[in-house]
C-alpha cells in the first residue's frame, strides 16, 4: 500500500510457535517491533504507544472467544486494535465487528497483507471504535468451525 510503512509499529503476538517463528524471521526487517505474549493480559495491556497492535491466533485464545466471555473480550479489544488470525475456511463465517476485533486475517498469513493491515490499524489509533450491539454472538457451531 503506497504511503504506509510498518516502520516503528509494535506488534504484540499471541500465536503458535510456527506463526511466531515466521513473524520473527520476516517482520523485524520491515521495522516492526515484536513482543510475544504468553497470556491474554499481556496482549490486552494498555499501551501509551499509539502504534501498538495486537495479533491473536484463534487457536491460542483459550476460550476467550466463547459465548460466556465474548462481551469481556470485546471490551478488551478496545484497549488496542486486535487482528484475529483464523483458519482460512473460517474467514467468511466470522465478522470482525461482531467479535470486537479490528480485523480478521486467515492462515497461512501473507506478509504484504499482514504489513498493510498492521500499518493501517496503527495509523487509526486514537480514533473511536464504538462497540455497537452484539449482532451475531458466536454459537457453538461457529466455534468448532462447522455451520
C-alpha positions in Angstrom: 0.0 0.0 0.0 1.5 3.3 -1.1 2.3 5.8 1.7 2.1 3.2 4.5 5.1 1.9 6.4 5.2 -0.6 9.2 8.3 1.0 10.5 8.1 1.7 14.2 4.9 -0.4 14.8 4.8 -2.5 17.9 3.1 -5.9 17.3 2.1 -7.9 20.3 1.7 -11.5 19.3 -0.2 -14.4 21.0 0.3 -17.2 18.4 1.7 -20.7 17.9 5.4 -21.3 17.7 5.1 -21.7 13.9 3.4 -18.3 13.4 5.8 -16.6 15.9 8.9 -18.1 14.2 7.6 -16.9 10.8 7.0 -13.4 12.1 10.4 -13.3 13.9 12.1 -14.1 10.6 10.3 -11.6 8.5 8.8 -8.6 10.4 11.8 -7.1 12.2 13.5 -6.4 8.8 10.3 -4.4 8.0 10.8 -2.3 11.1 8.1 -4.0 13.2 8.9 -4.4 16.9 7.6 -7.8 18.0 6.7 -8.9 21.5 5.4 -12.4 22.3 2.5 -12.6 24.8 2.1 -15.8 26.7 -1.1 -14.5 28.4 -4.1 -12.6 27.2 -3.4 -10.0 29.9 -0.1 -9.2 28.2 -1.8 -8.9 24.8 -4.5 -6.5 26.1 -2.4 -4.4 28.4 -3.0 -0.7 28.0 -0.5 0.9 25.7 0.5 4.6 25.6 2.3 3.8 22.3 -0.2 4.8 19.6 1.4 2.4 17.1 0.7 -0.8 19.1 -1.3 -3.5 17.5 -2.2 -7.0 18.8 -2.4 -10.3 16.9 -4.3 -13.2 18.4 -4.3 -16.6 16.9 -7.7 -18.2 17.4 -6.0 -21.5 18.4 -4.3 -19.7 21.2 -7.3 -17.8 22.6 -8.1 -20.5 25.2 -11.8 -19.9 25.4 -11.6 -16.1 25.2 -13.9 -16.2 22.2 -16.5 -18.4 23.8 -20.1 -17.1 24.3 -19.6 -16.7 28.0 -16.5 -14.4 27.5 -17.4 -12.6 24.3 -18.6 -9.4 25.9 -15.5 -9.1 28.0 -13.3 -9.9 25.0 -15.0 -7.1 23.0 -14.2 -4.6 25.8 -10.6 -5.8 26.0 -10.3 -5.2 22.2 -11.0 -1.5 22.8 -7.6 -1.1 24.5 -5.5 -1.9 21.4 -6.6 -2.8 17.9 -6.5 -6.6 17.6 -6.1 -8.7 14.5 -7.7 -12.2 14.9 -5.9 -15.0 13.0 -8.2 -17.8 11.9 -8.1 -20.9 9.6 -8.8 -19.9 6.0 -12.0 -21.9 5.9 -13.4 -19.9 8.8 -12.7 -16.4 7.4 -16.0 -15.9 5.7 -18.0 -17.3 8.6 -16.8 -14.6 11.1 -17.4 -10.9 11.3 -14.8 -8.6 12.9 -17.3 -6.2 14.4 -19.4 -8.9 15.9 -16.2 -10.2 17.7 -15.0 -6.7 18.6 -11.7 -7.2 16.8 -10.2 -4.6 14.3 -9.6 -7.2 11.6 -9.6 -10.9 10.8 -6.8 -12.5 8.7 -6.6 -16.1 7.7 -3.8 -18.6 7.9 -1.5 -19.1 6.2 -0.5 -15.4 6.6 0.7 -13.4 3.6 3.4 -10.9 4.5 2.1 -7.9 2.5 -1.4 -8.4 3.7 -0.3 -8.5 7.3 2.0 -5.5 7.0 -0.7 -3.4 5.3 -3.3 -4.3 8.0 -0.9 -3.7 10.9 0.2 -0.3 9.5 -3.4 0.8 8.7 -4.5 -0.1 12.2 -1.6 1.6 13.8 -2.4 4.8 11.8 -6.0 4.6 13.0 -5.1 4.5 16.7 -6.8 7.2 18.7 -9.9 7.1 16.6 -13.0 5.9 18.4 -14.2 2.4 17.5 -17.6 2.1 19.3 -18.6 -1.4 20.2 -22.1 -1.3 18.9 -24.6 -4.1 19.6 -23.6 -7.7 19.6 -25.4 -8.7 16.4 -24.4 -12.3 16.0 -23.0 -13.9 19.1 -20.7 -16.8 18.4 -22.6 -20.1 18.7 -21.2 -23.5 19.5 -21.2 -24.5 15.8 -19.2 -21.5 14.7 -16.6 -22.1 17.5 -16.0 -25.6 16.1 -15.8 -24.4 12.6 -19.0 -26.0 11.3 -22.2 -24.4 10.3 
